[in-house]
Amino acid sequence: MKMNKPAVAGGTPIRNRFLPFNRPFINHYDIAAVTASLSRDVLSMGELVDEFEKAFATYTGSKYAVAVSSGSAGLHIALMAAGIGHQEEVICTSLTHPGTTHCILYQKAVPIFTDISLATYNLDPDEIKVRLTDRTRAMIITHYAGLPCDMARIGKLARERDLLVIEDATMALGAECNGEIKEGTTGHIGVFSFSGVNGITTGEGGMVVTNDEETFQWLNMFRNMGVVTNIEQFSKYPGPWHREVQDLGFNYRLTEMQAALGLSQLARAEQFIKRRKYIADRYNSAFTGCWELIIPPVPESVRPSWDIYPLRINPAAFKCSRREIFEALLAENIGVDVLFQPVYLHPYYVWIGHPDVCAITGSLCPRAEEVYESLICLPIYPAMTEQDIADVIEAVIRVISYYRN
């Protein structure tokens, strides 16, 4: 153990080298797979992308999977495939990445920010009921930090009101409920992300899953510039060279190199989840009983994917601000972050000024703001060593011991 005085107060940092908040777990198999893909005749979307889609559909237990350039792109085409349009309302959480709600605005629809439950950090079904109107068409259900939502209650509510459910599982690859149901597969459409902080990585990238064939066809078209290549969908057939643009789509395609990395990473997805759970268990064990800290809520019936470890501080326990604790951890060479600021507090959403989009005064989602204002997210990723984990724990204990009242 280093001396108890924290680095910001003149002590020696816990670590000599900075521990990043996140780091991808890339091994020689990943490198070999990507290197081999560079020798293929096609580097844009091709056979490897098709193989990745099939493997991902199998892993999630879905009928269809469509690879895209990012999780945000996946959410966008999910709303497009659902036909969400002008001034239609979409229920969503504010405790999420802005990409979750940007896609609603892309469709000229209205994000209806709905508060969370402190028991899950996810959308509160009771709050959803309050926010529903005759214009509500869909719900984007975000599994924050890889902590599964109460999909049973939300699904029941959706069926009663005939609402489309899009699962934002960008932080929840492999998360399960009741030991068997993978998150991202219980709604009409599920969206996953493969950016750096997520369960597996392709650098940037994502996947959209569905069990509905018609939805699958729309998703395929929208991620490929609205182009149709299936002869059965053509309006005419002048020859084998033919392809048609049948709607306004986007270039949201994944490359062969990304698919090669994704296939290699997917083969180790369960290994990654197991390692993340181990780290989360170490943190929970170390911080349980510390009244200054609030560990993440995990119901017994779920398996989180732990894409993020959202530790909270009890403000009443400290003689300093959250910022000072955050900066003290950085001074110990521990990478930390705050994920996420409620979306409607970002300047753009305030400038929009729509009463259903942002709260100019007062608190629109008080529980989401309460969580945000006390959050300090700790590193949690498979590439962390035992020493890394021990250093994070030691740094947190050192800092809270110094700053507690």
MOGI-V30448 format. One line per field, one symbol per residue. ss: DSSP state (A for helix, B for strand, O for the rest). psi: psi as a letter, one per 20 degrees, with the letter a starting at -180 (. if undefined). burial: + if it has 9 or more other ideal C-beta (glycine too) atoms within 8 Angstrom, else -. A space follows every 50 residues. Layout:
# MOGI-V30448
ss=???
psi=???
burial=???
This chain:
# MOGI-V30448
ss=OOOOOOAAAOOOOOOOOOBOOOOOOOOAAAAAAAAAAOOOOOOOOOAAAA AAAAAAAAAAOOOBBBBBOOAAAAAAAAAAAOOOOOOOBBBBBOOOOOAA AAAAAAOOOBBBBBOBOOOOOOBOAAAAAAAOOOOBBBBBBBOAAAOOOO AAAAAAAAAAAOOBBBBBOOOOOOOBBOOOBBOOOOOOBBBBBOOOOOOO OOOOOBBBBBOOAAAAAAAAAAOBOOBBOOAAAOOOOOOOOOOBBOOOOO BOOOOAAAAAAAAAAAOOAAAAAAAAAAAAAAAAAAAOOOOOBBOOOOOO OBBOOOOOBBBBBOAAABOOOAAAAAAAAAAOOBOOBOOOOOAAAOAAAA AAOOOOOOOOOOOOOAAAAAAAAABBBBOOOOOOOAAAAAAAAAAAAAAA AAABO
psi=prqiprhijjrpqgqhqpoqhqpqnpahggghggghhiiqhphapbhhgg gggghggggikqhqpoprirhghghghghghikpbpjqqoprqimrqhhh hghghhjkaopnpqrrpiiijrpohhhgghiqaiiphrpoopnpjjoqrm hghggggghhjlqpooonkhjkpiqqpkjhopqiiiahqqpqqkahirgr qkfqrrqpqrjpggggggggghiljjppiohiiqhrniriiqqqoiroar nkqqrhgghggggghhijghgggggggggghgggghipioiiqoqqpoqh jqoqilhqnnqqqohiiqjrrhghgghhhhhjkoprrooqppgiiqgghg hgjphihqohqapgnhhhhgggijpopqpoqhiprhhgghggghgggggh hhiq.
burial=-+-+-++---+-+++---+--+--+----++-++-++--+--+-++-++- +++++++--+-+-+++++++++++++++++++-+---+++++++++-+++ +++++-+-++++++++++-++++++-++--++---+++++++++++++++ +--++-++----+++++++++++++++---+++++++++++++++--+++ +++-++++++-+--++++++++++-+++-----+-------+-+++--++ -+++++++++++++++-++--++-+++-++-+++-++----++-+++--- -+++++++++++++--++---+-+++++++++++++-+++-+++++--++ ------++-----++-++++++-++++++++--+---++-++++++++++ -+++-
